[in-house]
Amino acid sequence: MGRCAWIAPSLIVVAVAVSACGATTKAAPSGNGVAAGSATTHYAATAATGAASDTPGAHTGNTTHAAVTSRPTDPLAGTYHPVKRSGPVATHRITATRGTFTKPVTYSDGLRLSVVKVTTAVESAQGAGAFPDTNESVLTLRLINRTTRPVDLENVVTQLAYGHPARIAQAVYDNPAARDFGTVVAPGTSVEGTYAYAVPKNALGALTMHVDLDGLHAVATFTGSGR
């Protein structure tokens, strides 16, 4: 085998040495992935930010090992802020108690919001943008309207955070159980909505869900375990 000649100035320190043998390394690109939902399903800040693995496959003889794409790191949650909606803005939102996955949130005007079911599933989708075997947390909410007026739930916004420090879970739109409230609730009636998120299995023990119903009611907050 012939010797490879290395090209480098003798009096200057060079940060990168170039081999005349022609060996090169491809840098893995980074980017942001944003999940797109239906017209009535809204998830707050569900963009998963991070560098996805795109390292070229390793070559051994005539065998090529395919590159493995890992799930991007979810962004830190920080402090949750209510959604800014168009139209009139309430100076003071209708107050609510703090809830858990076993204790409902009650509003001073008579609304009652509760988590009625928490289940887990494993993503089975294949192809671009899918991360098979990713754990999914599926939460079903029920709102009971005990006020004297209809409540518009056409633009409900939800967010789920997990772990310590808290990170924003990415919404899963193709889960067959996912279904937004997406309706106007008449007085004396109730409605359910189901929301799915990708949550690491080892972080299921510490979940926080925020539910922003409209521009009139305070954001409902639930804490609990997804196990």
PyMOL commands that set and color helices and strands:
alter all, ss='L'
color gray80, all
select helices_A, chain A and resi 201-203
alter helices_A, ss='H'
color red, helices_A
select strands_A, chain A and resi 6-7+18-19+31-33+42-43+48-50+59-60+63-64+99-100+105-106+111-122+135-145+151-152+157-162+167-168+170-171+184-185+190-198+207-212+220-224
alter strands_A, ss='S'
color yellow, strands_A
deselect
rebuild
show_as cartoon
